Structure formats: structure tokens, C-alpha cells
């Protein structure tokens, strides 16, 4: 018995070590990208434009291109810019710190759910390091790293907090404090609501559905005020992006092509996995998630806790509530659910279901050696995929990065830069000016004068209208020499 307990403790340590190695690897990728200091890509550049000369008006008025950004969060970044100056590292500092803290919380949550199981811990570690969409947000001047960091917080808190405040009416101020981030993040209210509903369903099934009104108000009032502030300040001034995200909205899919709706739901759960190994990874992950969801619902219906990890409580039920709730939000209020930055705060919960599935297999076939063997095969597949995606991210250069092209612009060769209209915001967001006398920015209809030799700078060629404009300009040039071509960027020397 003593030997068995020692083995269990040793395996638990290995599982925790694997989880933190993955977290350190993800954080290291963020630090490398941060120190590389690429220029802003288009959406970032629009936000950076409001911070060039920040004021209450520029921060709280309509942002360029109708971008959405939590204004209290933007105000904080603006205050830091006022203190330290307009520099790329300054504007990206808070989002990058949010990413680092979010990664630590992500690892802690998966570690808690692994319950000391070596196989579950290894699976969670492999899933974390392969979270490509999360890695893509490592230094981005957008709200998504903050969204994820905040959305993880309610799931790291024990059930005792909700029981004391909602069931017993005590320590209500703690719930008020927990609800305050509703003013900082669009998605935090969904995460907090799902955690609270998950706890309520769990507690009600085991004890009683009676709730203390003051505890309920301690959550609902700050949550409602936070959502109202976004509606009044941000959504009122933002662009209507329903058409842009139409293919990611379940309601639109059901109305336009009902047969494609299950594909969208599938993308929400499994679109996080990219590349050639994607089918194999999904073949491993999907059954684990299905088994995990089955186990969570079964425990709830029986009014059971988690026998392997009593401190875990209702968290997995909250994860399931959140995933179902976001799908319903897409159906009822047109929330986009394609795997990506808008639902990044839900990815960890798809991973929790997979870990639940692994624990279910270990528990159901605990007397058979086939269960650990089967899980090690699954872990090997996920680890191979995740390792490949991680190395690819480290090796890849950031997309739309203007800075490598700047030393190539020689004013003695040509002293004019014609900036593609899709790249104007990015050029204007650079802390340093282009090394020429004249920069042409209003170029939607303007071309250089005949006889002029100019530098042509372009980025963001993913949109068709951007590609068309570049083709038009190239077609009217007498000569065209490509000086540099990189990931979604380019520089040419042209004569007209």
C-alpha cells in the first residue's frame, strides 16, 4: 500500500511538472515575440491610432473602422502610454502581461482538473502547448488576452465562495468584487454567469435550489451594469459586424443553409486544431470530450461530486454550461462561434472536457491495463501535433510586419513612398517615420505622378479589394521591381 501511495505522489509530481513545462514554453514564445517587436497588424494599428495622442475623446469616441475595444481597458493602456511614451513595447505591455498571467491560470486550471493523474496531466499539458490561437494573441494589442485571463478567474475559485454568498447570504462583498471585471471585458459576464449557473445546478441537485436574494443581486447588479456600460459606450459606436461574421453565426447558418449548422458547431469544438494532423487529433479529442460531457452530466443527475477530486466541485459543469451557453448566444443574439479569437475564452473548457474523458476512461477501466495504454496513444498524437504547431509558431515571422522593410527604403534611390490604402493605418501607427521626404497616404484613387520613381509598400493582402488595388497599381507602372516579399507584406520600386 505504501509503495502504491508513493507511486501516486510521484506521478502527480510528474503531471504537475509537465503542466508547468508547457506553461513556461508558451510564456517563452510570448517573450520571444515581444522582444522581436514587430509592427502592428491592421486591427492593432487601428487601436494604436487612438493612442497616438490619447485623450478622453479619442478613447471613448468611435474607433477607426468601427473597432470594438473595452474602453476602461483602453484608458489604462492610454495612461501607461502617457507615462512611458508612444512605443510599441509600451502599447503591448499590458496585453502581453495579461497573456502571461492567463497562461499561468490556464495551466493551474488544467492542473486542478487532472487530479494528480499522470495521463490526464500529460494530456492537459500537450493541449496547452498546442493552443495555437492563444499563442497568436501573445503580444496583440487587442482585448482577447485580457478576456481569457479574466474568464479563467471564476473557475479557479472554490464552490465555497458561491455557497457562502448565494446559499447562505454571507460574504456578499466577495461576489461583488468578483463581478467588477464585467466593466473590463465583453466575455467575462458569460464566463462568470456560466460558473455561477454551474454551481447553482450542482448545489441544487445535491442540497437545495433555494438562493439568498442578496447573494444573487451581488452578482447580477454589477454584471448588468457592466453589460449596460458596453452597450452605452462601445456597442453604440461600433460597426455592425453581423455581415462580416455571418458565416460564424449559428442563427444565420440555420436560416441560410441548415445542413451546415452542425459543421459550425463542430468548428466551435474542434476548429482549434489546424494543419495536416488535424483529422487525427480530432479523432482522438472528440471521443474524449464526448465521454467527458457524459460523465459530467451523469454525476450531476446522480447528485454526485467528483470522487477523485472533491475540491474540484462544480467547475466542469460550469464549463459545459459555458460551452452550451455560447452556442445559444450564437443562435439568439448572433454571437460568432467559429474557433478563433472571439471565443478564445472557451477553448480551455473544451480541453477540460477532454481531460474529464481521460479521467472517465481511467476510472471505468481502472483494473485493466488497456486504459492507460489507450490514453498514452492519445497523448502521443496530441503531443506530436502540439509540438509541431509550437515549433512552427516559434519559427514563423509575424504577419504584416513592416519593420524589416524600413532599412530597404533608400531615399537616395527614391524619396517617395506610395502606401497601399489597406496599409495606411499600419504605417501611421509606426513610432518612427518612414525614411523618405514624402509619404503618400491618401491612395485609394491617387497614383504617383508620371515620371516619378517611388517605393510601393503593401500589407494585408488577405482581402480581395486590397489585392485588386495592388494589381491596378502594378498594371499602370512602367517598371516594377519587387525588393522584398514576406508574410503578407511587400515592397517594390516602381516607375510611372
Buried (B, 14 or more C-beta within 10 A) or exposed (E): EEEEEEEEEEBBEBBBEBBBBBBBBBBEBBBEBBEEBBBBBBBBBBBBBBBEEBEEEBBBEEBBBEBBBBBBBBBBBBEBBEEEEBEBBBBBBBBBBBBBBBBBBBBBBBBBBBBBBBBBBBBBBBBBBBBBBBBBBBBBBBBBBBBBBBBBBBBEBEBEBBBBBBBEBBBBEBBBEBBEBBBBBBBBBBBBBBBBBBBBBBBBBEEEEEBBEEBBBBBBEBBBEBBEBBEEBBEEBBEEBEEEBBBBBBBBBBEEEEEEBEEBBEBBBBBBBBEEBBEBBBEBBBBBBBBBBBBBEEBBEEEEBBEEBEEBBBBBBBBBBBBEBBBEBBBEEBBBBBBBBBBBBBBBBBBBBBBBBBBBBBEEEEEEEEBBEBBBEBBEBBBBBBBBBBEEBEEEEBBBBBBBBBEEBEBEEBBBBBBBBBBBBBBBBBBEEBBBEBBBBEBEEEBBEEEBBBBBBBBBBEEEEBBEBBEEBBEEBEEBEEBBEBEBBBBBBBBB
